[in-house]
Amino acid sequence: MIVIPVSYSPATILRRFAVLEEVRIRNLVYQVLFDSDTPFAAVIEAVPVTINGALRHKVVATLELRRRPQLEGVLVESFWEDSDVAQIEGVVVEGSLRHIGLATLIYETLAVQGGITLLSDNEQYQGGKALWRRIARQSHLLQVFVLDTDAGRYYPFDGERIRYDGKGIPEAEIWSEHPNDCRHAVVLVAEPGAGGTGRYRNSRAGLQHNHPLG
């Protein structure tokens, strides 16, 4: 079970993380942090508060990642030679903030600002599936594709690739239903889209309002 850390000291942030982005949501400023060595990402409140007599930055969301050595070689050379590639293990958002778009913010920031190609986990719960569907439907910064990592081909697996819009590709082509794991090798891939080529901070203006994303 992934447990969200409570807070980070300013010294820890300076030592461990790169600050990829800063955005204002509902009159609070948040920063997206990334530790490329782990790899691991977090969203913090940019303004520290005093906790037990010391200044700390409250953590409101985290994203656990892993790099998959088995994807190196043919897949990386064919698809992602100029990009870092990481697979998502789990995202956690503070309960009271789950409806304002912090999970989407992390995904978009890592892809657009961090130059990271994001792969979904091979096993998805309903919350993860819903998040990927919403990103595919609504994100102006990311484009999502379906990839069979065993075959090394994107859907429809015929040499072309079709962008996933959250509904246009049958669910049976993406997700396995327990106990059947026939789609275990199929993952979703998030890459920067046409909307991710400009100034990232300005393109996230919609997050200053209530935003129904994870």
Summary of the structure (lengths in Angstrom):
residues: 214
radius of gyration: 17.4
end to end distance: 18.6
largest distance: 60.5
contacts: 627
relative contact order: 0.16
helix: 27%
strand: 33%
